Amino acid sequence: MAKLRGAGRGNGPSGTPESASAPDRERTMRIRILLSILLLAAACGPKPPAYVPGGGGLTSIERQRWEDAELAAASGQSEKAVSLLEAILRRSPDHVPSRLLLQDLVLQRDGPEIVRKDAEARLARNPGDWIARLLRLRLEADPRKRLAGYRELRRAQPSTPWTHLAVADAALLVADLEAARATEAKRSGTVEDRRVAVEAERARDRALAEARDAVDAALSRDPDLVPGLRRRGEVYRKLEMLESDPERRRVLLERSRKAYDEALALSPRDLPSLVARAALHRQRNDYASARRDLMKAIEFRPWDPDLHQNLGVVAYEMGEMAQAEKAFRNAVRLEPRSVENLRNLGDTMAARKKWEDATERYEEALRLAPDDPSLLERMGNVNLRRKRRSAALRFYRRYLEVGGPDRARVEAAIRKVESGETR
């Protein structure tokens, strides 16, 4: 089952809204990077070697400032977040989460060189500054090298949960790399590639096991560590996707849901947990709960097109087409050049038999992606519904010209049109 942003593909107006397309992946990856960084910035006390769960030494006013700064950063209000963090650090200069998040905002604004120079300057002043080492390692582009560095840092600072959580983050990235390597090797089918695929799958499983153990170690040091609970949910979800036994899959999904429940009980505004739990609810066909989580997330981030897109997918699958239309219109308003959002809105219009509106949305999408086979087929379908046989044939034939993946289905549609059928 795909993630919410990756809801299943549809074959035409009657299908499920399509999922993430190539133009959206870069932005989605940027969001994931930010959320991954926030895992290291959510709450941490500068206590090595004796870590105190829930520590940090902040006053109640500073704790509120920290929560506001975290939400502002996640919502794209960087200047507001910087102002709040600087206010915290003037009173509590050693508050580690504020320093981590402030460094992250500098990374987004000024680039990695500034962050690298700052971390190196801090290490030069104090070679034992593990936070500076953590910051410097985060800039390592190779996840395997990053993982090795985090392991070494964990050996030096085993009492803080954050070194364990850093290991888990890097191990999950390595697991994704190995999964991609296995998939690529399987495409060839040669004996050597089959060997590579088996080797990559074993490496993936080892990385996932390391991530699971590292998360458990982090939470044993601080059971209320929200980013650790969130990572536990992600680990169990990845393990579930690899499991073949139905009962074992059910157990892993339940553990994943429980981890997100615990994270949200501690931090109700934890947006990544809300979205991840919504995806789990959807996988279990609990669409009402999925919708509730997404609507709550939208309250915190109404400007985020992905959240409206996800709400539209859930509403579509519930058969709530009016809400799906509203959600997809919001996604298009916020991200008008997204092929995916336009296609989903077109699908919803078609499902409501608003053929002219559907045609207009598909045409907008085609102007952005003129050779997209799914759009060409949809245009053929809606023109056929509107009894525009010549236009339908033109789009179906264009689908075949660009190498659309399901030739048999479209060739069958062409034969129907040529025989005089209009449905």
C-alpha positions in Angstrom: 0.0 0.0 0.0 1.4 3.3 -1.0 1.8 6.3 1.3 -1.0 8.9 1.3 0.8 11.2 -1.1 1.2 8.1 -3.2 -2.4 7.0 -3.5 -3.0 4.4 -6.1 -3.0 5.1 -9.8 -6.2 5.3 -11.7 -6.8 4.4 -15.4 -9.2 7.2 -16.1 -11.9 9.4 -14.7 -13.4 6.6 -12.7 -10.1 5.6 -11.2 -8.5 6.7 -7.9 -6.6 10.0 -8.0 -3.0 9.5 -9.1 -0.1 9.6 -6.7 3.1 11.6 -6.6 4.5 12.5 -10.0 8.1 13.4 -10.9 7.7 17.2 -10.7 6.5 16.9 -7.1 9.3 14.7 -5.7 11.9 17.4 -5.3 9.6 19.5 -3.1 8.4 16.4 -1.2 12.0 15.5 -0.6 12.8 18.9 0.8 9.9 18.6 3.2 11.2 15.1 4.3 14.7 16.5 4.9 13.3 19.3 7.1 11.2 16.8 9.1 14.2 14.5 9.4 16.3 17.3 10.7 13.5 18.2 13.2 13.8 14.8 14.6 17.2 15.8 16.0 15.9 19.2 17.1 12.6 18.5 18.8 13.8 18.3 22.4 17.2 17.5 23.9 19.1 18.5 27.0 22.8 19.2 26.9 23.5 16.6 29.6 26.2 14.2 28.5 27.4 12.0 29.9 24.3 12.0 32.3 21.2 12.6 30.1 18.1 13.7 32.0 14.9 12.8 30.2 12.8 15.9 29.6 15.6 18.1 30.6 16.8 21.3 28.9 16.7 23.8 31.8 14.1 26.1 30.1 11.6 28.3 31.9 7.9 27.9 31.1 8.1 30.9 28.9 11.1 29.5 27.0 9.5 26.1 26.6 6.5 27.9 25.0 8.9 29.8 22.8 10.6 26.6 21.8 7.3 24.9 20.8 6.3 28.0 18.8 9.8 28.1 17.1 9.5 24.4 16.1 6.0 24.9 14.6 7.1 28.1 12.9 10.1 26.3 11.3 8.0 23.4 10.2 5.5 25.9 8.7 8.1 27.7 6.7 8.1 30.8 8.9 11.9 30.8 9.1 12.4 34.4 10.3 9.9 34.0 13.1 11.6 30.8 14.1 15.0 32.4 14.1 13.8 35.3 16.3 12.3 32.9 18.8 15.3 30.7 18.9 17.7 33.6 19.4 15.5 34.8 22.3 15.8 31.3 23.9 19.6 31.1 23.4 20.2 34.6 24.9 18.8 33.2 28.2 19.9 29.5 27.8 22.9 29.4 25.4 23.4 25.7 25.9 19.9 24.6 25.0 20.8 21.9 22.4 17.6 21.6 20.5 17.4 25.4 19.9 21.0 25.4 18.7 20.3 22.4 16.4 17.2 24.0 14.9 18.9 27.4 14.5 21.7 25.7 12.6 19.2 24.0 10.4 17.6 27.3 9.5 21.0 28.7 8.7 21.6 25.6 6.5 18.4 26.4 4.5 19.1 30.1 4.2 22.9 30.2 3.7 23.9 26.8 2.6 26.0 24.0 4.0 29.4 25.8 4.0 28.3 28.3 6.7 27.0 25.4 8.9 30.2 23.4 8.2 32.5 26.3 9.1 30.5 27.0 12.3 30.7 23.3 13.4 34.4 23.2 12.6 35.0 26.4 14.5 33.1 24.9 17.5 35.2 21.7 17.3 38.4 23.7 17.1 37.5 25.5 20.3 36.3 22.3 22.0 37.2 19.0 20.4 34.8 17.2 22.7 31.8 19.1 21.5 29.6 16.2 20.4 26.8 18.5 19.1 29.2 20.1 16.7 30.3 16.7 15.5 26.6 15.8 15.0 26.1 18.9 13.0 29.1 18.2 10.8 28.1 14.6 10.2 24.7 15.7 9.1 26.3 17.4 6.1 27.9 14.1 4.9 26.2 13.3 1.6 27.0 9.5 1.7 24.5 7.9 4.1 26.9 5.0 4.7 29.7 7.3 5.8 27.2 9.3 7.9 26.1 6.1 9.6 29.7 5.1 10.3 30.3 8.6 11.8 27.2 8.4 13.9 28.2 5.0 15.3 31.5 6.4 16.4 29.8 9.4 18.0 27.4 7.0 19.8 30.3 5.1 21.2 31.7 8.4 22.6 28.3 9.6 23.9 26.2 6.5 24.7 24.0 8.1 27.4 22.2 10.7 25.3 19.3 9.3 23.2 20.2 11.6 20.3 23.3 9.7 19.2 21.2 6.5 19.1 18.5 8.3 17.1 21.0 9.7 14.7 22.2 6.1 14.0 18.6 5.1 13.4 18.1 8.0 10.9 21.2 7.1 8.9 20.4 3.3 9.1 17.0 4.0 7.6 18.5 6.0 4.7 21.0 3.1 4.1 18.0 0.6 4.1 16.3 2.7 1.4 19.5 2.8 -0.7 19.9 -1.0 -0.5 16.2 -1.5 -1.3 16.6 0.7 -4.4 19.8 -1.3 -5.4 18.0 -4.6 -5.1 15.1 -3.3 -7.2 17.5 -2.1 -9.9 19.4 -5.4 -10.0 16.2 -7.4 -10.3 15.3 -5.6 -13.5 18.2 -7.2 -15.4 17.7 -10.8 -14.5 21.3 -11.9 -15.1 22.9 -14.4 -12.7 25.2 -11.7 -11.4 22.4 -9.2 -10.9 20.4 -11.8 -9.0 23.3 -12.2 -6.7 23.6 -8.4 -6.2 19.8 -8.3 -5.5 20.1 -10.9 -2.8 23.1 -9.2 -1.3 21.3 -5.8 -1.3 18.2 -7.2 0.3 20.3 -8.7 3.1 22.0 -5.4 3.6 18.6 -3.7 3.7 17.4 -6.1 6.4 20.5 -5.5 8.5 20.1 -1.7 8.2 16.4 -2.0 9.3 17.4 -4.1 12.2 20.0 -1.6 13.3 17.5 1.2 13.0 15.0 -0.7 15.1 17.6 -1.4 17.8 18.9 2.2 17.8 15.4 3.5 18.3 14.8 1.1 21.1 18.1 2.3 22.7 17.0 5.9 22.4 13.6 5.3 23.9 15.1 3.3 26.8 17.0 6.5 27.7 13.9 8.8 27.3 10.6 7.0 26.8 8.9 10.3 26.1 11.1 11.3 23.2 8.6 12.2 20.5 11.0 11.9 17.6 12.1 8.5 18.8 8.4 7.4 19.0 7.9 8.7 15.5 10.9 6.9 14.2 9.7 3.7 15.9 6.4 4.0 13.9 8.4 4.4 10.7 10.6 1.4 11.4 7.6 -0.9 12.1 5.9 0.4 8.9 8.9 -0.4 6.8 9.2 -3.9 8.4 5.5 -4.4 7.7 5.9 -3.7 4.0 8.5 -6.5 3.8 6.5 -9.0 5.7 4.5 -11.7 3.9 2.7 -13.3 6.8 -0.7 -11.6 7.3 -0.8 -11.9 11.0 2.7 -10.6 11.4 1.9 -7.7 9.2 -1.1 -6.9 11.3 1.0 -6.9 14.5 3.6 -4.6 12.9 1.0 -2.2 11.8 -0.5 -2.1 15.2 2.9 -1.4 16.8 3.4 1.4 14.3 0.0 2.9 15.1 0.7 2.7 18.8 4.0 4.5 18.4 2.3 7.4 16.6 -0.5 7.4 19.1 2.1 7.8 21.9 3.9 10.6 20.0 0.7 12.5 19.5 -0.4 12.0 23.1 2.8 13.8 24.1 2.8 16.3 21.3 -0.6 16.8 19.6 0.9 19.3 17.1 3.4 16.7 15.8 2.6 17.0 12.1 4.7 14.1 10.8 3.0 11.8 13.2 -0.4 13.0 12.2 0.2 12.4 8.5 1.9 9.0 9.1 -1.0 7.9 11.3 -3.5 9.0 8.7 -1.7 6.8 6.2 -1.9 3.8 8.6 -5.6 4.5 9.1 -6.1 4.6 5.3 -4.3 1.3 4.9 -6.7 -0.3 7.4 -9.6 1.2 5.5 -10.4 3.5 8.5 -11.0 6.5 6.3 -12.9 8.5 8.9 -9.9 8.4 11.2 -7.5 9.2 8.4 -9.6 12.2 7.4 -9.8 13.4 11.0 -6.0 13.4 11.3 -5.5 15.2 8.0 -8.0 17.9 8.8 -6.2 18.5 12.1 -2.9 18.7 10.3 -4.4 21.2 7.9 -5.4 23.4 10.9 -1.7 23.7 11.7 -0.5 24.1 8.1 -3.3 25.3 5.9 -0.7 26.5 3.3 0.6 23.0 2.6 -0.6 21.6 -0.7 0.4 18.0 0.2 -2.0 18.0 3.1 -4.9 19.1 1.0 -3.9 16.6 -1.7 -3.9 13.8 0.9 -7.3 14.8 2.3 -8.6 14.8 -1.3 -7.4 11.2 -1.8 -9.0 10.0 1.4 -12.3 11.8 0.6 -12.3 10.4 -2.9 -11.8 6.9 -1.6 -14.7 7.5 0.8 -16.9 8.5 -2.1 -17.2 12.1 -0.6 -16.7 13.8 -4.0 -17.7 17.2 -2.9 -15.0 17.2 -0.2 -12.5 15.7 -2.5 -13.2 18.4 -5.1 -12.7 21.1 -2.4 -9.5 19.6 -1.2 -8.0 19.2 -4.7 -9.0 22.7 -5.6 -7.1 23.9 -2.5 -4.1 21.9 -3.6 -4.3 23.4 -7.1 -4.6 26.9 -5.6 -1.6 26.4 -3.5 0.5 24.6 -6.2 -1.0 25.5 -9.6 1.8 24.0 -11.6 1.5 20.5 -10.1 0.5 18.0 -12.7 -0.6 15.6 -9.9 -3.0 18.1 -8.3 -4.5 19.1 -11.7 -4.9 15.4 -12.7 -6.6 14.6 -9.3 -9.0 17.5 -9.6 -9.8 16.3 -13.2 -10.4 12.8 -11.9 -12.8 14.1 -9.3 -14.7 16.3 -11.8 -15.0 13.2 -14.1 -16.3 11.1 -11.2 -19.0 13.8 -10.7 -19.7 13.6 -14.4 -18.6 17.2 -14.9 -17.0 16.3 -18.2 -16.2 19.9 -19.3 -14.5 20.8 -16.0 -12.6 17.5 -16.1 -11.4 18.3 -19.7 -10.2 21.7 -18.7 -8.2 20.4 -15.7 -6.6 17.7 -17.9 -5.8 20.3 -20.6 -4.0 22.4 -18.0 -2.0 19.4 -16.8 -1.1 18.5 -20.4 0.3 22.0 -21.0 2.7 21.2 -18.2 3.4 17.5 -19.3 2.3 17.1 -22.9 3.6 13.5 -23.2 2.2 12.2 -20.0 0.4 8.9 -21.0 -2.0 8.9 -18.1 -3.3 12.4 -19.1 -3.5 11.4 -22.8 -5.6 8.4 -21.9 -7.8 10.5 -19.6 -8.4 13.0 -22.4 -9.4 10.2 -24.6 -11.8 9.0 -22.0 -13.5 12.3 -21.3 -13.8 13.1 -25.0 -15.4 9.8 -25.6 -17.9 10.6 -22.8 -18.6 13.9 -24.5 -19.1 12.0 -27.8 -16.1 13.7 -29.4 -14.9 10.6 -31.2 -12.2 12.3 -33.4 -10.7 14.0 -30.4 -10.8 10.7 -28.4 -9.0 8.8 -31.2 -6.4 11.6 -31.4 -5.5 11.3 -27.7 -5.6 7.5 -27.7 -3.3 7.3 -30.7 -1.0 9.9 -29.1 -0.9 7.7 -26.0 0.4 4.8 -28.2 3.0 7.1 -29.9 4.6 8.2 -26.6 4.9 4.5 -25.4 2.0 4.4 -22.9 2.4 1.3 -20.7 -1.0 -0.4 -21.3 -1.2 -0.6 -25.1 -3.8 -3.4 -25.0 -6.3 -1.4 -23.0 -6.0 1.7 -25.2 -6.0 -0.3 -28.4 -9.3 -1.9 -27.2 -10.6 1.7 -26.6 -9.7 2.7 -30.1 -11.5 -0.3 -31.5 -14.6 0.7 -29.6 -14.5 4.2 -30.9 -14.0 3.1 -34.4 -17.0 0.7 -34.1 -19.2 3.6 -33.0 -19.3 3.0 -29.2 -19.2 6.1 -27.0 -18.8 4.5 -23.5 
